[in-house]
Amino acid sequence: MTLTTLAVLVPLLPFLGAVGGLLLGRAAPGFVRPLAVLPTATAFVLAVVVAVRQGSGPATDAATRLTPTGSVPVDLALHLDGFAVLIAVLVGLVATCVQLYSTAYLRHDPRYASYSALVSLFTAAMFLVVYTGDLMVLLVGWEIMGICSYFLVGHYWETEVARAASLKAFLVTKLGDVPFLIGVFALAADAGTFRINGILTAATHGGIAHPTVVGLLLLAGVAGKSAQFPLHTWLPDAMAGPTPVSALIHAATMVAAGIYLVARLLPVFEASTVTLAVLGVLAAVTMIGSALAALAQDDIKRVLAYSTIGQLGYMAAALAVGDRSAAVFHLVSHGAFKALLFLAAGVVIHAAGTNSLAAMSRMGDLGKRAPDAMWTMGIALAALAAVPPFSGFFSKESVLRAAEHAASGHAEGVPSALGWLVLVAALLTAVLTAGYATRLFLLAFRGRGAAAPEAHGREPALMTVVLWVLAVPTLAFGAVALVPSLLDLPAWLDGNELAPTLVTSILGVGLAVVGILATYGAWQAAATRRTAPMGAVVSAAADEEPALTEAAALQTHEQVYGDVAAAQDPADPGRLLLGPLFEPASHGFRLDALYAKLFVRPVLAASGLVRFLDREVVETYVRGAGGVPRLLGALVRRTQTGNVQTYISVLLAGSVILAVLVAVGA
């Protein structure tokens, strides 16, 4: 079987699985789980085969004309290189793990069939984005992911919080997609093609007439999809969806798509220094702001959500200084350990007997109750904090190396000031990342809150197996990727050196140690300030299936917890570390309130004005236009009496009047 045929099957199989799941979900429920797992797992195996056969060799291109447009043609194109096949392997691995995990996590969910079908469709759309060589086809996958995220985030649509979160995710990402679509059309008009190879050739030879405008329009869509400032506010709220969905969105699909697009079209962005500067500034603000917010969250999934925003900021920062290899390295590494973090969080939530939006301050000591979750989440948090020898250390150091290279003035076309901005922001974020990762581990597994009773029910073995499967790349990928005899990642990408340097390694690891020790010290200090256990919010039926507990928890989240900050332990180490910044950080620096004042309220006021004009002005004219004929009709109706003598009298009177007028005129 040819390489192109194998590559076509990769997105096709999960798509067919999605169609089958939707059609057979009610008629043949016994086929739902095989249709959820087998097509995705097979696609993952084929993606690995494609990656091995493609390797670091020349790119493979194939295309067929999809439709004549009369101007810029649209091709069903395939483009395979080391970059694309590597991302596809990540997507397949995470999607397969999520589907396997979900068969246990949601095994009694009444809407599992539609859920698994949407996950398969989500996976197929991301495969399409990764493998396609045409921007219009990429846009199809881009938009399919948007609608899938809407339905999956709102899976528990009976609850207000899930409905609001799904709507917010859809609207905020669409806000970025509108200028993104304009940018795609402008880019294709300048290059004369939607083919990515043709666009890159035009960008390299100065064929893009307005690179700054096009680049900024594309960045708007990237900021929405990849949750970068200022369009990042939808991602923490998207935690209202099932926990496996969070793993899929944060690790391998949706948010990775924006970074992938910038990496794929990097020469277009490099054609404008202004665009790179804007990307770098947004990445710096995103990294620092999200890390501060993560340090103030009490909900375990919101901590991980803000963590994703910050790590995507690292990838955007690497792209801003022109190093695609470092960005892709961190994208793949982050995908493995972030999927592990979210799936381990699902086990922790169940073990705590609390709700899906689980307050860490109420969890208690879960280390003995959920040892597999503790060890695997500890591994993933160490990778997140960039502690050697875990994968996150190698990939984050590659970003720091790229920033240091640009700061020293050695990156062509990148101002050294931009390199310094990215480097300083990345180092500061490294301290904060280590801090909130340590805080999460201590509160969840060494906390002092009263947790659920022992008879909470054991986690299904399949969920635990998936955690250890993802722990393998979290442990080994960073080192293995840089061994020429095993993977030689630089050869698969742009050839840039990715191995850590002494300076950035000392800075990165040193700052991570500072963050860990500072947080541990604050946690110890918090113990002396605690006057009584906070107590626990325990599920009424702690031994229920996780899906049922999660849905019920969403329904009562607002009543149980109320305000986020008010629910938290006053002796939280995050509160001690952040001081006066804690309150605004716990509310995401109140950006939602700001957007409500700047955008939502004016739009609502404008819609109220339109409604008033429509009802009181336009409808008045409409009613008037209908009233005049009715009045005339009433007058005419009154003359139709049916009396012949009256008609003759009127006719005679009219004849006399006409005769008089004729006589006077003569």
N, C-alpha and C positions, 0 to 999 in steps of 0.2 A: 504494500500500500504506500502510495507516495506521501511525501511530507505534507503537501498542501491538502490532500484528502484527510489525513489525520487531523490537521489543524481545523478544517471545516467541521469535523465531527465534535470537536471540543465544545463549542457553544451550542451546537445543534442538540446534543444528547440531553443536557439539563432543560433545554427548551421543550423537547418532546416529553420529558418527565413532568414538566409543569403542566402541559396540555393534558396529559394522561391523568394527572392528579386531580385537575379541576373537573374533568369529565367523569372520572370513575369514583370520585370521593364519596358520593352518596350511594351509587349503584353497587359498587364493589369495594367496600372499605378495607377488605383484606389486602388489596393491592396498593394501598396508599403508602405504607412504609417502604416497600420495595421500590416503588416509583420515586420516592423521595431520595433514597440513599443510593441505589444502584446506578442510575444515570450520572449522578454527580460524581460518585466514586470512579466510575469508568472514565468520565471526562478528565478527572485528576490524573489517572494513570496515563491516558493519552497525552495530556499536557506534559507529563514527565518524559514520555517517549519523544515528543516533539522537541522538548528542550535538549535532550541528549543528542538527537540527530542534528539539530540546528547548531547547538554549541556556540563557539566563538567564531564560526565561519562567516562568510559573506551573507548579507541579508537575502532572504528569499521573498520574492514578490510574485504575485499572481493577481490577475484582475479580469473582470468581464464587465462590459457596459450594462449597467442596470437599467437605465432609461435615457433616451435623448431628451434634453431640456431646451434645446434651441440656443443655449448660450454656454454656460459652464456645465459640462457633463457630470453625471454621477455614476461612479463605478463601484461595483461590488468587489472591493480590493482586499487582498491579504498581504500583510507585511510582517515578516518574522525576522527578528534579530535577537541577540542575546538579552537585550533589555526586555523585549516583549515576552519571550518565552519564560524568563525568570519570574516576571510578575504573574503570568498565567499559572505557574506552578504554585505560587503563594495563594492565588484565588482558589484553585482546586483543593489545596490542602485544607484551608480554613473552612471552605464551604462543606467539604465532606465531613470534617469534624463537627461542624455545627449541625448538620443533618443527623448524624449519629447521636450526638448529645440530645438533640430535640426529641428523638424517638422515646427517650426516657423522661426527659424534663417535661414534655407536654403530652405524655401518653394518654392522659384522660381528658385532654382539652377537646371540647366538642367541635372546635373549628381547626383541628390539626390538619385536616386535608387541604383546606385553602391556605393555611399557613405554610405548609411544606411546599405546596405548588408555587407560592409566591417567592419563597427562598430559592427554589430552583430557577425561576424566571429571573430573579435578581442576579443569580450566579451567571446565567447565560448572557445577560446584558453586559456584565463586567467582562466576561470573556470576549464579547463582541468589541467592546471598547479597546481592549488590549491588542487584539489580533488585527483589527481592521487597518487598512491603508488609505481610507477615504474619510474625510471629515464629516460628510453628511451621514454616512453609515455610523460613524462614531457618535454623532448627535442622536441617532435613534437609540443606541444603547444608553447614552447619557440620560435621555428623558424616560426610558423604561425604568431605570434605577430610581428616578425621582418618584414615579407613581408607585413603584413597589415599596419604597420607604414609607410613603403615605399610608398604605394599607397595613404594613407590618408594624409601624409605630403605633397605629391605632387599632391593633389587634383586639385589645380589650375595649371595644368601642362603647360598651355599656357605661364606662366610667368617664366622667367629665375630664379628668386629667389626661387620659389617653386621647380623647377626641381633640382637646386643645393642642396637645403636643404634635399630633399628626398634621393638623391644619397649619400650625406654626412652621413645622419643618417644610411642608409643601410650599407655603407662601414665601418664606425667606429664601429658599433655594430658587424659586421661580423669579424672585426679585433680581437675583444675579443672572439667571438664564436669559432674560430679555436682552440686556446689552451683550451677553455672550453670543447670542444668535446673530445679532447685528455684526459683531466682530468677525464671526465665521464667514458671513456673506461678504463683508468688506475684504477679508483676507483672500477669499476665493476670487473675488473680482480683480484684485491686484495681481494675483498669481496666475489667473486664467484657468485654475483647476482646483478641484476639491481634494485631489490626491496629495497625501502628506509629503511624499517624496518631491513632487513638483513644487509645493509650497516652500519646503526647506531649500530647494535649489534657488528659487526666486529670492528668498530671504538672504541667502549667502551672497548672491550677486547684486544685492541692492534693488531687487525687483518689487519690493513692498513700498508703495508710494507714501503711506502714512503709518509708519511702524509704531509710533507712540500711541496714536489713537486706537489702532487695532489692538495693540498690546494691552492697553488699559481696559478696553471693552472685554477682552478675553479674561483678564484678571478678575473682573466682576463675577463672572460665572465660576471661576476657580475659587474665589472667596466664599461663594455660596455653597458649592458642593463640598469643598474641603474645610469648611467651618473656620475660615480665617477672619480676623477682625476686618471690618465691623459686622460681618454676616455670620458670626459664629454662634449666636445666641440660641439657635434652634437645637444644637447638638445636646447640651445638658438636659433639656426637656424631653428629648427623644428617648430618654431612659425609661419612659412609661411603657415602652414596648417590651415584649418578652426578652429575657436576658440573652438567649442565643442570638437574637436579632441584633442586639447591641454589639456582640462579638463580630458578627458578619459585617455590619456597617462600619465599625471602627477599624477593623483589621485588614479587610481585603477588598471591599467594594466601596460604593458611594464616596466616602471622604478620600479614598485613595485615588479616585478618578481625576480629581482636579490636579493633584500633584503629578499624576501620570501625564496629563495633557501638557502641562508646562514643560515637563522633562522631554516629551516627544517633540514639542515645538520650540525648544529652547533657542535655536538660532533666530526665530521670529522675535522673541523677547530681547535677545542680545542685540538686535538691530537698533534698540532704543535704550540709551543709558537712563533716561527718565523712567521707563518702565521697570528696569532692574532696581532703580532706587526706590520706587514705590513698593515693589515686591519686598525689598529688604526691610523697609520701615514697617510695613504691615507684619512681616514675620517677626521682627523684634518686639513690637507691641504685643502681638499674639502670644509669643513665648512667655514673656514676663507676666503679662496680665493673667493668662490662664494658669500659670504656676501659682501665683498668689491666690487665685480663686480656689484652686484645688486644695491648697493648704488650709482653707477655711470651711470646706464642705464636711458635713457629717454623714451624708448619704454615700455609701461605698461606690455606687455606680456613677454618681455625679463627680466624685473624685476622679474616677477613671475617664469620664467624659472630658473633663477639663485637661486631663493628662494627654488624651488623644489630640486635642486642639494644640497643646504645646509641642508635642512631638511632630505634628504636621508643620508647625512653625519652623522646627529645625530643618525639615526637608525643604520648605520654601526658602529658608535662609541659604541653604547650600545652592539652590538654583539661582538665587539672587546674585551670588558671587560666581556663577557660571560653571559650577561643578555638578553635572548631572549624575556622575557615577556615585558620589557621596550621597546624594539625595535618594537614589534608587537603592543603594545599600541599606540606608536607614529605613526606607519604606518596607523592604522585605523583612529586615530584622524586627522592626516594630510590629509588623503584621503578625509574626509568630507569637511574640510575648504579650501583645495586647489581646489577641484572641484567648490566650491562656488566662490572662487576668480576668476577663469578663466571664469566661466559663467557670473559673474557680470561684468568682464572686457568686455565681448562681448556686454552687454547692454551699458556700458560706451562708448565703441567705436562708437556704433550706435548713442547714445545721443549726442556725441561730433560732429557728422557729419564729422569726419575725417576718417583716413584709419585704416586698421586692425593692422598695425604696428604703433600704435598711440603714438605720442610724447606727453608726459604728460605736457611739458612746454607750449604746444599750446592749451590745453583743455579749460582753463577758469574755471569759477565757475559752476560746473555741479550738485551741491547739490540740487538746486531747480528744475532743469530740470529732474533729474533721482533720486528721493528720495529713491525709493526702492533699487536701486543699491547702493546708498550711504550708507544706513543703513546696508544692508546685507554685503557689502564689508567691512564696518567698523567693523562689528562683526567678519568677517573672519580674517581681519588684526590684530584685538586684540588677536584672538586665535593664529595667527602666531607669534605675539610678546610675547606670553606666559603671557598675562595679566589675572589674576584671575577675575572671576570664569570660564572663557572660557575653552574649552576642551584642547586647546594647552598648557595651563598652567599645567594641570595635567600630560599630556603625556610627555612634555619636562622635567618636574621636575622628572619624573621617570627615564629618561636618566641621569640627573644630579645626582640623588641618586645612580644609578648603578656605575657611574664614581667615585663618592666619596667613595663608598664602596670598589671599586678596589684600589683607591689611598691609602686607609688606610690599605691595605694588607689583606683584608678579603675575596677577591675573589680567590677561589682556581684555581691555574694554570695560573693566570694573574699577571704579574709583577706590582708592585706598581707604577713603573715609567710610565708604559703604562696608568695606571689609572689617574695619574697626567696629562699626556699629553692630554688625552681625556677631563678631567675636565676643564683644563685651556682653551683649544680650544673651548669647548662648552660654557663656560662663556663669552669668548670674542665674540663668534658668537652671543650670546644672545643680547649683546649691539648693534652690527651691524644690527641684524635682526629687533630689535625695531626701529632702525634708518631708515632703508629703508622702513619699513612698514608705519611709520609716514610720511615719505617723499612722498610715493605714494599717501596716502590719501590727504595730503595737496595740492599736485600739481594737482590731478585729480578733487577734489571736492571743494577746496578753492583756486585754482590757479588764476593767474592774466592775463593769456593769453586770447585772444579774441576767443570765441568758435563759433560754427556754429549758424546760425539764428534759431529763434524759430520754424519755420515751417520745422523741420527736420523729422517729423513723429514720432508717439508714438511707444514705444516698444510693441510687442505683449504681451497680458496678460499672456499667457502660460509661456513665458520666466521669467516673474516676479514671477509667482507661484512657478516655479522650484527653484528660488533663496531662497524663504522663506522655502521651504521644506528642503533644505540643511542647512539652518540656524539653524534648530532644533537640529541636532546632533552636530553642531559646538558649540552651546550654552550648551547643556546638556550632551553630551556623557561622557566627562571627569569625572564629578561628579557621574553620574549614574553608570558608569562602576565599580566604587569602592564601591558601596553600596551592601553589601551581599544579601539583600532581593530583589534587582532588577536584578543585573547581576553578581556581584562578579567576576570580570575579572581575578584576580589572580588564582582562582580555575579553570577557563577555560584554563589557560595557564600552567605555570610551578609551580605555587604556590608562586612565589616570591612576596614580598611586593611591592606595587606600589604607595602607598599613599605618598604625599610630606612630606619631613622632614623639620624641622624648619630652619636648616642651609642652605640647598640648596634653600628653598623657599625664604629666605631673600636675598640670593645672586642673585638668578634668577630674582626676581621681582625688586630688587634694581637696578640691571644693566639694566633691561628693562626700568625702569623709567628714568635712566640716558640717555639711547639712545633716548627715546621719547623727553625729555626736551632739549637735545642737538640739535636734529634735528629741533624742533620747534623754538629754539633760532636762529639757522642758517637760517631758513626760514624767520623769522622776520628781521634778519639782511640783508638778500638778498633783501627785499623789498626796503630798502634804497639805494641799489646799482643799482636798475633797472631804466633806463633812459627813456624807452619807451616800450609799449607792443610789445611782440614778433610777434603778428599776428597769424593768423590761416591758416592752410591748410584745406580748406573746400571742401568737395566732390562737384563735379559739379551738382550732383543730390542728395542732402542730404536726400530727402525723399524716395530714392530708398530702396529696401530691403537690409538688412545687407549683405547677401551673395554677391550681385552684387557689393556693395561698397567695400567689402573685396577683391574680385578678382581684381577689377580695381585698388585698392590701391597697391596691390602687383606689378602690372605691372609698376607703376610709382614711386615705393618707392625710387629707387636709384636716379632718377632725382629730386624728390622733396626734399629728405633729404640729399643726398650725404653722407659725412662722419658723423658718429654717433656723435662724440664730437663736430664737427663744428655746428651741428644742435641745440645743446642744449643752454639753457639760460646761459649766463656767470655768472648770479647771482644765479644759482642752489644751494640749500643748500647742496647737495651732493658734489659739487665742493668746497664749503667752508669747509666742514668737512674733506674731503680727501686730500685737498691740492695737492701736487705734485703727489700723487697716483691716482688722478682722471683720467688723460689721459690714462695711461696703464690699469686701471681698466675698463674704458668704452669700451676698446677693448678686454676685457677678458684676460688682461696681454699678449696680442699678442701671445698666444699659437698657434693659427692657422698659423701665420707667421713662428713661430719656427718649427712647424711640416712640413710646406711647404719646409723649408730649409733642415731639417734633413731627411725627408722621401719622400716628393712628388717630389722634384727636382731630387734627386738621382734616383728614380724610373723612372722618365721621361727620364733622361739621359741614364739610362740602356736600356730603351725601344728604345731610338733613336739609341743606339749602336747595339742592336739586329736587328733593321730594316735595318741599314746600312749593317751589315754582311749578312743579308738575301738577300738584293737586289744586293749588289755589289760583294759578295763572293760566296754565295750559288747559286744564280741565274746565276753567271758567269760559274760555273762548270756545271750547268744544261744546259745552252746554249751551252757550249763547248761539252758536251756529245751528244747533238743533232746535233752539227755542223760537227763532224767527220764523222758520217754515211752519212750526206748530201753530204760532199765532196767526199767520196768514191763512193757514188751513182752517183754523177755528172761525175766522171771519167769513171765509167763503162758505163754510158749513152752515153758518147762520142764515145765509141768503138762500140756501136750498131748503125752502119750507115745504115744497110739494103742492102749494096753492097756485092753481092756474091763473086765477084772477090777479094775484100779486105779480106773477111773471108778466102778464099783459100790461098791467099798470106801469111797471118799471120800463117795459119796452116802449110804451107810448110816451112816457116821460122822457126817455132818452131821445126818441125821435123828435119831440118838440124842442128839446135843448139843441140838438144838431141843426134843426131848421132855423132856430133863432140865431145861432152862431153863423150860419151861412148867410142869412139875411144881413146881419150886422157887417159881415166881411164884404158883402157886395156893395 
